[in-house]
Amino acid sequence: MCIFSILVGVLALCFPTWKIDNNTGRIYGLFQHCGQLFQFSNCSLIHSNTNGVWFEVVRGVELVSVIIMFLDVFFLCKRNPCRIEGFDAFFIGLLLAVGPAVYGYYFNFSDFGINASLSWGFIVACFSPGLAIVGSFCMCGSEYTPVTRVEPFDGESMERRREKKKTFSPKDWDKFPDSGSHVEKDYYNDYYRNHDPYVDDYLHKY
């Protein structure tokens, strides 16, 4: 979902199809306006402060949100998706929603939307935060599983591991007389019953 959110966000940024002027037929995006969609020779850049500070905020928020989402997905490819990445994607989705919300507000309640209508680029931009938020809900239900599992050991467990290296396994008990250490045998009874699938072949002798 987050990958689709990036693709949709880039599409909304690149195509000048957020608004159509009903008088001239020109189409307007966040960074340029054109006579027709694929006639790039007839396009002109939208300079800073042309539409006010709010327009610059929309452009900056949309651009930064797409970049952050790209980095988030890049790191997702290198580790298992989990709840942490879900929270990141959720907040990025909220950030992506700021641009279309501000744009739609000024389009309806200012001179920016006079004799104009919203186009499909604005609708596409509204889908991007929705996809990111849905993807965040999917990841929030996952727990992080490290590639290499590391089990914590307390002092007693470490001592038992060191003692285990100094002693023999049940496979070596038949080399010693029956008067061997029963404490050692009891210890390996508990240990190898959970770790050695063939332990019963050796323990039935004792």
Backbone hydrogen bonds, N-H to C=O, Kabsch-Sander energy under -0.5 kcal/mol:
donor,donor_aa,acceptor,acceptor_aa,energy
5,S,1,M,-2.1
6,I,2,C,-1.8
7,L,3,I,-2.2
8,V,4,F,-2.6
9,G,5,S,-2.3
10,V,6,I,-2.7
11,L,7,L,-2.2
12,A,8,V,-2.3
13,L,9,G,-1.8
14,C,10,V,-2.4
15,F,11,L,-2.0
17,T,15,F,-2.0
18,W,28,Y,-2.1
19,K,28,Y,-2.2
20,I,117,S,-2.8
21,D,26,R,-3.0
22,N,20,I,-0.6
22,N,115,N,-2.3
23,N,115,N,-0.6
25,G,21,D,-2.3
27,I,34,C,-2.6
28,Y,19,K,-3.5
29,G,32,Q,-2.2
33,H,44,S,-2.5
34,C,27,I,-2.1
39,Q,36,Q,-0.7
40,F,38,F,-1.2
42,N,39,Q,-1.4
43,C,40,F,-1.4
44,S,33,H,-2.4
46,I,31,F,-2.4
47,H,45,L,-0.8
50,T,47,H,-1.4
56,E,52,G,-1.1
57,V,53,V,-2.1
58,V,54,W,-2.1
59,R,55,F,-2.2
60,G,56,E,-2.6
61,V,57,V,-2.8
62,E,58,V,-2.3
63,L,59,R,-2.1
64,V,60,G,-2.6
65,S,61,V,-2.4
66,V,62,E,-1.9
67,I,63,L,-1.9
68,I,64,V,-2.6
69,M,65,S,-2.5
70,F,66,V,-2.1
71,L,67,I,-2.1
72,D,68,I,-2.4
73,V,69,M,-2.4
74,F,70,F,-2.2
75,F,71,L,-2.1
76,L,72,D,-1.5
77,C,73,V,-1.5
78,K,75,F,-0.9
79,R,76,L,-0.9
83,R,142,S,-1.1
86,G,82,C,-1.7
87,F,83,R,-2.1
88,D,84,I,-1.9
89,A,85,E,-2.7
90,F,86,G,-2.0
91,F,87,F,-2.1
92,I,88,D,-2.3
93,G,89,A,-2.3
94,L,90,F,-2.0
95,L,91,F,-2.0
96,L,92,I,-2.5
97,A,93,G,-1.4
98,V,94,L,-0.7
98,V,95,L,-0.8
99,G,95,L,-0.7
101,A,97,A,-1.7
102,V,98,V,-2.6
103,Y,99,G,-2.6
104,G,100,P,-2.7
105,Y,101,A,-1.9
106,Y,102,V,-2.3
107,F,103,Y,-1.8
108,N,104,G,-1.7
109,F,105,Y,-2.1
110,S,106,Y,-0.6
113,G,106,Y,-0.5
113,G,110,S,-1.1
114,I,111,D,-1.3
116,A,113,G,-1.3
117,S,20,I,-2.0
119,S,18,W,-1.9
121,G,17,T,-2.2
122,F,17,T,-0.8
122,F,119,S,-0.8
123,I,119,S,-1.1
124,V,120,W,-2.5
125,A,121,G,-2.0
126,C,122,F,-1.2
127,F,123,I,-1.0
127,F,124,V,-0.7
128,S,124,V,-1.1
130,G,126,C,-0.8
131,L,127,F,-2.4
132,A,128,S,-1.9
133,I,129,P,-2.3
134,V,130,G,-2.2
135,G,131,L,-2.3
136,S,132,A,-1.8
137,F,133,I,-1.9
138,C,134,V,-1.6
139,M,135,G,-1.8
140,C,136,S,-2.0
141,G,137,F,-0.6
141,G,138,C,-0.6
142,S,139,M,-1.9
149,R,147,V,-0.6
151,E,149,R,-0.5
158,M,154,D,-2.3
159,E,155,G,-2.0
160,R,156,E,-2.1
161,R,157,S,-2.0
162,R,158,M,-2.1
163,E,159,E,-2.3
164,K,160,R,-1.9
165,K,161,R,-1.2
166,K,162,R,-0.8
166,K,163,E,-0.6
167,T,163,E,-0.9
172,D,169,S,-2.0
173,W,170,P,-1.2
175,K,172,D,-1.4
176,F,173,W,-1.9
180,G,177,P,-1.0
182,H,180,G,-0.5
185,K,181,S,-1.6
186,D,182,H,-2.7
187,Y,183,V,-2.1
188,Y,184,E,-2.2
189,N,185,K,-2.1
190,D,186,D,-1.8
191,Y,187,Y,-2.1
192,Y,188,Y,-2.4
193,R,189,N,-0.9
194,N,190,D,-0.5
194,N,191,Y,-1.0
195,H,191,Y,-0.7
196,D,192,Y,-2.7
199,V,196,D,-1.6
201,D,198,Y,-1.0
202,Y,198,Y,-0.5
202,Y,199,V,-1.4
203,L,199,V,-2.4
204,H,200,D,-1.1
205,K,202,Y,-0.8
206,Y,203,L,-1.5
